[in-house]
Amino acid sequence: MRFGFIADLHIDINKKRKRGDVLDVLLAQTSEQKLDVLCIGGDVSNDYKETLATVERIEQELKMPCYFVAGNHDLWNIHYPSMKTWDIYNDLKSHPRNLANGPQQLTENWVLLGDIGWYDFSFGNYKKYTVNDFIRMKMKGSTWQDKEYTDWADHAVEIHNLFLSSFKEQLVKNENKKIIFCTHVVSHHLFTVPTPHRIWDYFNAFLGSGEYERLASTTNNVRYALCGHVHFRKKVQNNNTQFICSSLGYANQWRSNETKKEMQHALTVLHLDER
Ligand SMILES: [Fe+2]
């Protein structure tokens, strides 16, 4: 089976930056790579309805499953100011390909599971900042935008703990399979922005959690841990687990002007029958 993974398409923002062809290029690349399954690691857009419509369009045009997890941008209420984050999360979950609905058996041996995950501030620099600084989500006039556009009704660390315990349960139940574990948030410390850094000593706190790395590394048979959120494309091997961050990111962060080239670079293809 040829399994494709990509995160952080940001189709709405990239459209505004005259890269309206992101989705067309993804569809073309998916066909060209002869993928059997696609998984999107969150942040399709800032509008959950557009995110759902995008997943639908991919499935209809390619006639194959397009699994996904939500990203923090997909959960933003910027277009729906009266909506709470759990309402948007649940509307996204109503789509059967959302991994929030539970593990998906891809083949006899392979299982795909995951969800957005959240952050517990553990990637922040505690020599410079306190937990109360991170809770504020504001530093030197800059605000982490989840502060403005998400409203979970609970502390960020509580939300992270909810996802973490759900992941633990799902992973243990599937230890007899080969597992692909997908989060939106960063699941490996080497995917945070290198420090010391004037801004990211603080903002790394909102990228993910080292607990996902520990969980994936210590659970039997997690062959791949996939994520996005930070706009990197990197791979790291921890024992039997390959951690992959595979983000398309914003057009103004790309190294080239060619959407196709960027898509080819960002799209991870795994050959599941060969491992
Ligand atoms: Fe994100």
py3Dmol code that shows the C-alpha trace and the ligand (Angstrom):
import py3Dmol

protein = """\
ATOM      1  CA  MET A   1       0.000   0.000   0.000  1.00  0.00           C
ATOM      2  CA  ARG A   2       1.239   3.471  -0.869  1.00  0.00           C
ATOM      3  CA  PHE A   3       0.333   5.825   1.952  1.00  0.00           C
ATOM      4  CA  GLY A   4       0.709   9.604   1.608  1.00  0.00           C
ATOM      5  CA  PHE A   5       0.965  12.141   4.403  1.00  0.00           C
ATOM      6  CA  ILE A   6       0.996  15.926   4.343  1.00  0.00           C
ATOM      7  CA  ALA A   7       0.079  18.638   6.845  1.00  0.00           C
ATOM      8  CA  ASP A   8      -0.493  22.384   6.934  1.00  0.00           C
ATOM      9  CA  LEU A   9      -1.928  22.980   3.483  1.00  0.00           C
ATOM     10  CA  HIS A  10      -3.411  26.314   4.658  1.00  0.00           C
ATOM     11  CA  ILE A  11      -5.351  26.464   1.415  1.00  0.00           C
ATOM     12  CA  ASP A  12      -7.202  29.675   2.303  1.00  0.00           C
ATOM     13  CA  ILE A  13      -4.094  31.651   3.250  1.00  0.00           C
ATOM     14  CA  ASN A  14      -2.110  30.251   0.316  1.00  0.00           C
ATOM     15  CA  LYS A  15      -4.998  31.136  -2.016  1.00  0.00           C
ATOM     16  CA  LYS A  16      -4.727  34.764  -0.912  1.00  0.00           C
ATOM     17  CA  ARG A  17      -1.011  34.616  -1.624  1.00  0.00           C
ATOM     18  CA  LYS A  18      -1.832  33.709  -5.220  1.00  0.00           C
ATOM     19  CA  ARG A  19      -1.211  30.020  -4.641  1.00  0.00           C
ATOM     20  CA  GLY A  20      -4.787  28.962  -5.299  1.00  0.00           C
ATOM     21  CA  ASP A  21      -3.470  25.891  -7.044  1.00  0.00           C
ATOM     22  CA  VAL A  22      -2.379  24.133  -3.827  1.00  0.00           C
ATOM     23  CA  LEU A  23      -5.289  21.706  -3.844  1.00  0.00           C
ATOM     24  CA  ASP A  24      -5.072  21.042  -7.598  1.00  0.00           C
ATOM     25  CA  VAL A  25      -1.366  20.325  -7.236  1.00  0.00           C
ATOM     26  CA  LEU A  26      -2.013  17.999  -4.280  1.00  0.00           C
ATOM     27  CA  LEU A  27      -4.606  16.090  -6.328  1.00  0.00           C
ATOM     28  CA  ALA A  28      -2.184  15.802  -9.249  1.00  0.00           C
ATOM     29  CA  GLN A  29       0.701  14.696  -7.017  1.00  0.00           C
ATOM     30  CA  THR A  30      -1.425  12.111  -5.249  1.00  0.00           C
ATOM     31  CA  SER A  31      -2.348  10.586  -8.623  1.00  0.00           C
ATOM     32  CA  GLU A  32       1.188  10.801  -9.956  1.00  0.00           C
ATOM     33  CA  GLN A  33       2.567   9.082  -6.843  1.00  0.00           C
ATOM     34  CA  LYS A  34      -0.084   6.365  -7.258  1.00  0.00           C
ATOM     35  CA  LEU A  35      -1.148   6.679  -3.626  1.00  0.00           C
ATOM     36  CA  ASP A  36      -3.772   4.327  -2.246  1.00  0.00           C
ATOM     37  CA  VAL A  37      -4.527   6.392   0.836  1.00  0.00           C
ATOM     38  CA  LEU A  38      -3.909   9.980   1.884  1.00  0.00           C
ATOM     39  CA  CYS A  39      -3.724  11.346   5.412  1.00  0.00           C
ATOM     40  CA  ILE A  40      -3.760  15.081   6.169  1.00  0.00           C
ATOM     41  CA  GLY A  41      -2.157  16.113   9.423  1.00  0.00           C
ATOM     42  CA  GLY A  42      -4.316  19.159  10.122  1.00  0.00           C
ATOM     43  CA  ASP A  43      -4.407  22.865   9.272  1.00  0.00           C
ATOM     44  CA  VAL A  44      -6.212  22.537   5.965  1.00  0.00           C
ATOM     45  CA  SER A  45      -7.736  25.989   6.519  1.00  0.00           C
ATOM     46  CA  ASN A  46      -8.973  28.517   9.075  1.00  0.00           C
ATOM     47  CA  ASP A  47     -12.576  27.511   8.363  1.00  0.00           C
ATOM     48  CA  TYR A  48     -13.677  24.027   9.434  1.00  0.00           C
ATOM     49  CA  LYS A  49     -16.389  23.954   6.763  1.00  0.00           C
ATOM     50  CA  GLU A  50     -13.786  24.591   4.074  1.00  0.00           C
ATOM     51  CA  THR A  51     -11.620  21.873   5.656  1.00  0.00           C
ATOM     52  CA  LEU A  52     -14.485  19.358   5.465  1.00  0.00           C
ATOM     53  CA  ALA A  53     -15.310  20.394   1.883  1.00  0.00           C
ATOM     54  CA  THR A  54     -11.647  19.911   0.943  1.00  0.00           C
ATOM     55  CA  VAL A  55     -11.551  16.379   2.346  1.00  0.00           C
ATOM     56  CA  GLU A  56     -14.769  15.620   0.445  1.00  0.00           C
ATOM     57  CA  ARG A  57     -13.351  16.993  -2.801  1.00  0.00           C
ATOM     58  CA  ILE A  58     -10.144  14.952  -2.446  1.00  0.00           C
ATOM     59  CA  GLU A  59     -12.138  11.759  -1.858  1.00  0.00           C
ATOM     60  CA  GLN A  60     -14.512  12.412  -4.742  1.00  0.00           C
ATOM     61  CA  GLU A  61     -11.826  13.303  -7.251  1.00  0.00           C
ATOM     62  CA  LEU A  62      -9.340  10.609  -6.279  1.00  0.00           C
ATOM     63  CA  LYS A  63     -11.803   7.875  -5.305  1.00  0.00           C
ATOM     64  CA  MET A  64      -9.719   6.897  -2.307  1.00  0.00           C
ATOM     65  CA  PRO A  65      -9.823   7.429   1.451  1.00  0.00           C
ATOM     66  CA  CYS A  66      -8.521  10.756   2.754  1.00  0.00           C
ATOM     67  CA  TYR A  67      -8.047  10.453   6.511  1.00  0.00           C
ATOM     68  CA  PHE A  68      -7.286  13.531   8.562  1.00  0.00           C
ATOM     69  CA  VAL A  69      -6.811  15.009  12.006  1.00  0.00           C
ATOM     70  CA  ALA A  70      -7.833  18.540  12.901  1.00  0.00           C
ATOM     71  CA  GLY A  71      -5.200  21.232  13.252  1.00  0.00           C
ATOM     72  CA  ASN A  72      -5.452  24.227  15.540  1.00  0.00           C
ATOM     73  CA  HIS A  73      -6.296  26.446  12.537  1.00  0.00           C
ATOM     74  CA  ASP A  74      -9.161  24.123  11.552  1.00  0.00           C
ATOM     75  CA  LEU A  75     -10.516  24.611  15.086  1.00  0.00           C
ATOM     76  CA  TRP A  76     -10.294  28.403  15.027  1.00  0.00           C
ATOM     77  CA  ASN A  77     -13.603  30.242  15.342  1.00  0.00           C
ATOM     78  CA  ILE A  78     -12.382  33.251  13.352  1.00  0.00           C
ATOM     79  CA  HIS A  79     -15.327  32.771  10.934  1.00  0.00           C
ATOM     80  CA  TYR A  80     -17.738  31.573  13.656  1.00  0.00           C
ATOM     81  CA  PRO A  81     -17.111  33.805  16.678  1.00  0.00           C
ATOM     82  CA  SER A  82     -19.936  32.329  18.739  1.00  0.00           C
ATOM     83  CA  MET A  83     -18.691  28.738  18.389  1.00  0.00           C
ATOM     84  CA  LYS A  84     -16.757  26.997  21.141  1.00  0.00           C
ATOM     85  CA  THR A  85     -13.760  24.856  20.212  1.00  0.00           C
ATOM     86  CA  TRP A  86     -15.416  21.582  21.247  1.00  0.00           C
ATOM     87  CA  ASP A  87     -18.364  22.376  18.918  1.00  0.00           C
ATOM     88  CA  ILE A  88     -16.029  22.869  15.960  1.00  0.00           C
ATOM     89  CA  TYR A  89     -14.012  19.796  17.009  1.00  0.00           C
ATOM     90  CA  ASN A  90     -17.203  17.713  17.089  1.00  0.00           C
ATOM     91  CA  ASP A  91     -18.432  19.037  13.731  1.00  0.00           C
ATOM     92  CA  LEU A  92     -15.095  17.999  12.241  1.00  0.00           C
ATOM     93  CA  LYS A  93     -15.378  14.656  14.030  1.00  0.00           C
ATOM     94  CA  SER A  94     -18.714  14.012  12.335  1.00  0.00           C
ATOM     95  CA  HIS A  95     -16.709  13.225   9.193  1.00  0.00           C
ATOM     96  CA  PRO A  96     -16.017   9.462   9.202  1.00  0.00           C
ATOM     97  CA  ARG A  97     -12.411   9.880   7.992  1.00  0.00           C
ATOM     98  CA  ASN A  98     -11.464  12.027  10.980  1.00  0.00           C
ATOM     99  CA  LEU A  99      -9.109   9.912  13.119  1.00  0.00           C
ATOM    100  CA  ALA A 100     -10.803  11.396  16.200  1.00  0.00           C
ATOM    101  CA  ASN A 101     -13.337   8.611  15.559  1.00  0.00           C
ATOM    102  CA  GLY A 102     -10.768   5.962  16.452  1.00  0.00           C
ATOM    103  CA  PRO A 103      -8.148   3.687  14.860  1.00  0.00           C
ATOM    104  CA  GLN A 104      -8.502   2.855  11.165  1.00  0.00           C
ATOM    105  CA  GLN A 105      -7.344  -0.488   9.854  1.00  0.00           C
ATOM    106  CA  LEU A 106      -5.448   0.211   6.617  1.00  0.00           C
ATOM    107  CA  THR A 107      -4.384  -3.357   5.819  1.00  0.00           C
ATOM    108  CA  GLU A 108      -4.271  -6.615   7.720  1.00  0.00           C
ATOM    109  CA  ASN A 109      -1.088  -5.490   9.491  1.00  0.00           C
ATOM    110  CA  TRP A 110      -1.248  -1.713   9.539  1.00  0.00           C
ATOM    111  CA  VAL A 111      -3.362   0.566  11.648  1.00  0.00           C
ATOM    112  CA  LEU A 112      -3.625   4.376  11.493  1.00  0.00           C
ATOM    113  CA  LEU A 113      -4.615   6.301  14.603  1.00  0.00           C
ATOM    114  CA  GLY A 114      -4.331   9.771  16.080  1.00  0.00           C
ATOM    115  CA  ASP A 115      -5.934  13.149  16.651  1.00  0.00           C
ATOM    116  CA  ILE A 116      -4.865  16.766  16.915  1.00  0.00           C
ATOM    117  CA  GLY A 117      -3.105  16.490  20.325  1.00  0.00           C
ATOM    118  CA  TRP A 118      -2.347  19.759  22.101  1.00  0.00           C
ATOM    119  CA  TYR A 119       0.531  21.449  23.911  1.00  0.00           C
ATOM    120  CA  ASP A 120       1.600  21.301  27.543  1.00  0.00           C
ATOM    121  CA  PHE A 121       4.267  24.074  27.339  1.00  0.00           C
ATOM    122  CA  SER A 122       7.010  21.461  27.868  1.00  0.00           C
ATOM    123  CA  PHE A 123       8.876  22.666  24.763  1.00  0.00           C
ATOM    124  CA  GLY A 124       9.129  26.208  26.174  1.00  0.00           C
ATOM    125  CA  ASN A 125      12.281  27.509  27.859  1.00  0.00           C
ATOM    126  CA  TYR A 126      11.688  27.320  31.611  1.00  0.00           C
ATOM    127  CA  LYS A 127      15.008  29.018  32.350  1.00  0.00           C
ATOM    128  CA  LYS A 128      13.578  32.217  30.872  1.00  0.00           C
ATOM    129  CA  TYR A 129       9.816  31.867  31.464  1.00  0.00           C
ATOM    130  CA  THR A 130       7.405  30.540  34.053  1.00  0.00           C
ATOM    131  CA  VAL A 131       4.301  28.449  33.511  1.00  0.00           C
ATOM    132  CA  ASN A 132       2.225  31.592  34.120  1.00  0.00           C
ATOM    133  CA  ASP A 133       4.063  33.321  31.267  1.00  0.00           C
ATOM    134  CA  PHE A 134       3.067  30.438  28.981  1.00  0.00           C
ATOM    135  CA  ILE A 135      -0.540  30.449  30.181  1.00  0.00           C
ATOM    136  CA  ARG A 136      -0.774  34.117  29.115  1.00  0.00           C
ATOM    137  CA  MET A 137       0.164  33.133  25.522  1.00  0.00           C
ATOM    138  CA  LYS A 138       1.461  36.633  24.942  1.00  0.00           C
ATOM    139  CA  MET A 139       5.038  37.793  24.837  1.00  0.00           C
ATOM    140  CA  LYS A 140       6.531  41.184  23.966  1.00  0.00           C
ATOM    141  CA  GLY A 141       3.413  42.339  22.095  1.00  0.00           C
ATOM    142  CA  SER A 142       2.965  39.059  20.176  1.00  0.00           C
ATOM    143  CA  THR A 143       0.067  36.719  20.899  1.00  0.00           C
ATOM    144  CA  TRP A 144      -0.108  33.027  20.072  1.00  0.00           C
ATOM    145  CA  GLN A 145      -3.261  33.115  17.949  1.00  0.00           C
ATOM    146  CA  ASP A 146      -4.936  30.103  19.608  1.00  0.00           C
ATOM    147  CA  LYS A 147      -5.458  32.500  22.514  1.00  0.00           C
ATOM    148  CA  GLU A 148      -7.757  34.603  20.293  1.00  0.00           C
ATOM    149  CA  TYR A 149      -9.516  31.901  18.290  1.00  0.00           C
ATOM    150  CA  THR A 150      -9.825  28.810  20.467  1.00  0.00           C
ATOM    151  CA  ASP A 151     -11.932  28.356  23.563  1.00  0.00           C
ATOM    152  CA  TRP A 152     -11.697  24.812  24.961  1.00  0.00           C
ATOM    153  CA  ALA A 153     -13.191  25.773  28.321  1.00  0.00           C
ATOM    154  CA  ASP A 154     -10.224  24.004  29.955  1.00  0.00           C
ATOM    155  CA  HIS A 155      -6.561  24.731  30.561  1.00  0.00           C
ATOM    156  CA  ALA A 156      -4.265  23.805  27.629  1.00  0.00           C
ATOM    157  CA  VAL A 157      -2.468  21.170  29.733  1.00  0.00           C
ATOM    158  CA  GLU A 158      -5.803  19.508  30.583  1.00  0.00           C
ATOM    159  CA  ILE A 159      -6.652  19.324  26.879  1.00  0.00           C
ATOM    160  CA  HIS A 160      -3.234  17.839  26.147  1.00  0.00           C
ATOM    161  CA  ASN A 161      -3.780  15.252  28.919  1.00  0.00           C
ATOM    162  CA  LEU A 162      -7.143  14.249  27.450  1.00  0.00           C
ATOM    163  CA  PHE A 163      -5.558  13.511  24.085  1.00  0.00           C
ATOM    164  CA  LEU A 164      -2.551  11.821  25.692  1.00  0.00           C
ATOM    165  CA  SER A 165      -4.662   9.344  27.657  1.00  0.00           C
ATOM    166  CA  SER A 166      -6.804   8.597  24.606  1.00  0.00           C
ATOM    167  CA  PHE A 167      -3.641   7.945  22.560  1.00  0.00           C
ATOM    168  CA  LYS A 168      -2.233   5.647  25.272  1.00  0.00           C
ATOM    169  CA  GLU A 169      -5.390   3.569  25.287  1.00  0.00           C
ATOM    170  CA  GLN A 170      -5.575   3.312  21.496  1.00  0.00           C
ATOM    171  CA  LEU A 171      -1.881   2.487  21.119  1.00  0.00           C
ATOM    172  CA  VAL A 172      -1.912  -0.258  23.745  1.00  0.00           C
ATOM    173  CA  LYS A 173      -4.967  -1.850  22.142  1.00  0.00           C
ATOM    174  CA  ASN A 174      -3.186  -1.962  18.779  1.00  0.00           C
ATOM    175  CA  GLU A 175       0.276  -3.115  19.853  1.00  0.00           C
ATOM    176  CA  ASN A 176      -0.157  -6.329  17.874  1.00  0.00           C
ATOM    177  CA  LYS A 177      -0.385  -4.250  14.658  1.00  0.00           C
ATOM    178  CA  LYS A 178       2.102  -2.003  12.915  1.00  0.00           C
ATOM    179  CA  ILE A 179       1.024   1.484  13.939  1.00  0.00           C
ATOM    180  CA  ILE A 180       1.064   4.862  12.206  1.00  0.00           C
ATOM    181  CA  PHE A 181       0.468   7.483  14.909  1.00  0.00           C
ATOM    182  CA  CYS A 182      -0.622  10.878  13.617  1.00  0.00           C
ATOM    183  CA  THR A 183      -0.902  14.145  15.527  1.00  0.00           C
ATOM    184  CA  HIS A 184      -1.171  17.702  14.317  1.00  0.00           C
ATOM    185  CA  VAL A 185       1.049  19.065  17.066  1.00  0.00           C
ATOM    186  CA  VAL A 186       4.745  18.341  17.186  1.00  0.00           C
ATOM    187  CA  SER A 187       5.589  14.907  18.589  1.00  0.00           C
ATOM    188  CA  HIS A 188       9.396  15.153  18.712  1.00  0.00           C
ATOM    189  CA  HIS A 189      11.569  17.737  20.467  1.00  0.00           C
ATOM    190  CA  LEU A 190      13.855  17.997  17.430  1.00  0.00           C
ATOM    191  CA  PHE A 191      10.935  19.427  15.428  1.00  0.00           C
ATOM    192  CA  THR A 192      10.785  22.533  17.615  1.00  0.00           C
ATOM    193  CA  VAL A 193      12.535  25.699  16.503  1.00  0.00           C
ATOM    194  CA  PRO A 194      16.235  25.552  17.483  1.00  0.00           C
ATOM    195  CA  THR A 195      17.070  27.645  20.540  1.00  0.00           C
ATOM    196  CA  PRO A 196      18.369  29.957  21.920  1.00  0.00           C
ATOM    197  CA  HIS A 197      16.003  32.106  19.885  1.00  0.00           C
ATOM    198  CA  ARG A 198      14.613  35.547  20.714  1.00  0.00           C
ATOM    199  CA  ILE A 199      11.006  34.566  19.977  1.00  0.00           C
ATOM    200  CA  TRP A 200      10.879  30.768  19.954  1.00  0.00           C
ATOM    201  CA  ASP A 201      12.370  30.312  23.433  1.00  0.00           C
ATOM    202  CA  TYR A 202       8.828  31.319  24.317  1.00  0.00           C
ATOM    203  CA  PHE A 203       6.632  30.201  21.406  1.00  0.00           C
ATOM    204  CA  ASN A 204       8.037  26.647  21.210  1.00  0.00           C
ATOM    205  CA  ALA A 205       5.785  26.101  24.251  1.00  0.00           C
ATOM    206  CA  PHE A 206       2.780  25.987  21.911  1.00  0.00           C
ATOM    207  CA  LEU A 207       4.148  23.452  19.436  1.00  0.00           C
ATOM    208  CA  GLY A 208       3.397  20.160  21.159  1.00  0.00           C
ATOM    209  CA  SER A 209       4.661  17.899  23.900  1.00  0.00           C
ATOM    210  CA  GLY A 210       7.628  15.678  24.669  1.00  0.00           C
ATOM    211  CA  GLU A 211       5.117  13.194  26.104  1.00  0.00           C
ATOM    212  CA  TYR A 212       3.966  12.215  22.600  1.00  0.00           C
ATOM    213  CA  GLU A 213       7.579  11.415  21.732  1.00  0.00           C
ATOM    214  CA  ARG A 214       7.974   9.270  24.854  1.00  0.00           C
ATOM    215  CA  LEU A 215       4.689   7.499  24.225  1.00  0.00           C
ATOM    216  CA  ALA A 216       5.446   6.738  20.568  1.00  0.00           C
ATOM    217  CA  SER A 217       9.009   5.622  21.363  1.00  0.00           C
ATOM    218  CA  THR A 218       8.043   3.308  24.199  1.00  0.00           C
ATOM    219  CA  THR A 219       4.921   1.690  22.728  1.00  0.00           C
ATOM    220  CA  ASN A 220       5.621  -1.475  20.767  1.00  0.00           C
ATOM    221  CA  ASN A 221       5.151  -1.270  17.034  1.00  0.00           C
ATOM    222  CA  VAL A 222       4.709   2.478  16.485  1.00  0.00           C
ATOM    223  CA  ARG A 223       6.587   2.439  13.181  1.00  0.00           C
ATOM    224  CA  TYR A 224       5.783   6.019  12.201  1.00  0.00           C
ATOM    225  CA  ALA A 225       4.823   9.106  14.207  1.00  0.00           C
ATOM    226  CA  LEU A 226       3.587  11.786  11.822  1.00  0.00           C
ATOM    227  CA  CYS A 227       2.952  15.442  12.593  1.00  0.00           C
ATOM    228  CA  GLY A 228       2.818  18.973  11.228  1.00  0.00           C
ATOM    229  CA  HIS A 229       2.022  22.303  12.939  1.00  0.00           C
ATOM    230  CA  VAL A 230       5.535  23.707  12.786  1.00  0.00           C
ATOM    231  CA  HIS A 231       6.233  24.342   9.120  1.00  0.00           C
ATOM    232  CA  PHE A 232       9.197  22.004   8.820  1.00  0.00           C
ATOM    233  CA  ARG A 233       9.928  18.917   6.754  1.00  0.00           C
ATOM    234  CA  LYS A 234      12.140  16.665   8.838  1.00  0.00           C
ATOM    235  CA  LYS A 235      12.671  13.033   9.800  1.00  0.00           C
ATOM    236  CA  VAL A 236      14.140  11.628  13.010  1.00  0.00           C
ATOM    237  CA  GLN A 237      14.590   7.963  13.961  1.00  0.00           C
ATOM    238  CA  ASN A 238      14.108   6.889  17.616  1.00  0.00           C
ATOM    239  CA  ASN A 239      14.764   3.151  17.893  1.00  0.00           C
ATOM    240  CA  ASN A 240      12.010   1.524  15.821  1.00  0.00           C
ATOM    241  CA  THR A 241       9.952   4.680  15.308  1.00  0.00           C
ATOM    242  CA  GLN A 242      10.458   7.127  12.497  1.00  0.00           C
ATOM    243  CA  PHE A 243       9.157  10.608  13.395  1.00  0.00           C
ATOM    244  CA  ILE A 244       8.188  12.651  10.359  1.00  0.00           C
ATOM    245  CA  CYS A 245       7.145  16.297  10.222  1.00  0.00           C
ATOM    246  CA  SER A 246       5.723  16.948   6.774  1.00  0.00           C
ATOM    247  CA  SER A 247       4.274  20.439   6.368  1.00  0.00           C
ATOM    248  CA  LEU A 248       3.547  22.319   3.192  1.00  0.00           C
ATOM    249  CA  GLY A 249       3.341  25.617   5.103  1.00  0.00           C
ATOM    250  CA  TYR A 250       2.767  29.140   3.846  1.00  0.00           C
ATOM    251  CA  ALA A 251       3.795  30.098   0.331  1.00  0.00           C
ATOM    252  CA  ASN A 252       5.934  32.929   1.710  1.00  0.00           C
ATOM    253  CA  GLN A 253       7.963  30.319   3.665  1.00  0.00           C
ATOM    254  CA  TRP A 254       8.695  28.176   0.619  1.00  0.00           C
ATOM    255  CA  ARG A 255      12.159  27.948  -0.815  1.00  0.00           C
ATOM    256  CA  SER A 256      10.867  28.072  -4.388  1.00  0.00           C
ATOM    257  CA  ASN A 257       7.963  29.684  -6.227  1.00  0.00           C
ATOM    258  CA  GLU A 258       6.839  26.377  -7.652  1.00  0.00           C
ATOM    259  CA  THR A 259       3.880  24.855  -5.862  1.00  0.00           C
ATOM    260  CA  LYS A 260       4.582  21.484  -7.482  1.00  0.00           C
ATOM    261  CA  LYS A 261       8.164  21.385  -6.265  1.00  0.00           C
ATOM    262  CA  GLU A 262       7.112  22.306  -2.724  1.00  0.00           C
ATOM    263  CA  MET A 263       4.316  19.728  -2.760  1.00  0.00           C
ATOM    264  CA  GLN A 264       6.700  16.993  -3.922  1.00  0.00           C
ATOM    265  CA  HIS A 265       9.093  17.938  -1.126  1.00  0.00           C
ATOM    266  CA  ALA A 266       6.401  18.104   1.553  1.00  0.00           C
ATOM    267  CA  LEU A 267       4.419  14.988   0.639  1.00  0.00           C
ATOM    268  CA  THR A 268       5.690  11.911   2.501  1.00  0.00           C
ATOM    269  CA  VAL A 269       5.055   8.576   0.801  1.00  0.00           C
ATOM    270  CA  LEU A 270       5.320   5.387   2.893  1.00  0.00           C
ATOM    271  CA  HIS A 271       5.404   1.941   1.318  1.00  0.00           C
ATOM    272  CA  LEU A 272       3.574   0.034   3.982  1.00  0.00           C
ATOM    273  CA  ASP A 273       4.058  -3.473   2.686  1.00  0.00           C
ATOM    274  CA  GLU A 274       7.836  -3.207   2.729  1.00  0.00           C
ATOM    275  CA  ARG A 275       8.356  -2.849   6.488  1.00  0.00           C
TER     276      ARG A 275
END
"""
ligand_1 = """\
1
LIG
Fe -0.970 24.249 13.443
"""
view = py3Dmol.view(width=600, height=400)
view.addModel(protein, "pdb")
view.setStyle({"model": 0}, {"cartoon": {"style": "trace"}})
view.addModel(ligand_1, "xyz")
view.setStyle({"model": 1}, {"stick": {}})
view.zoomTo()
view.show()
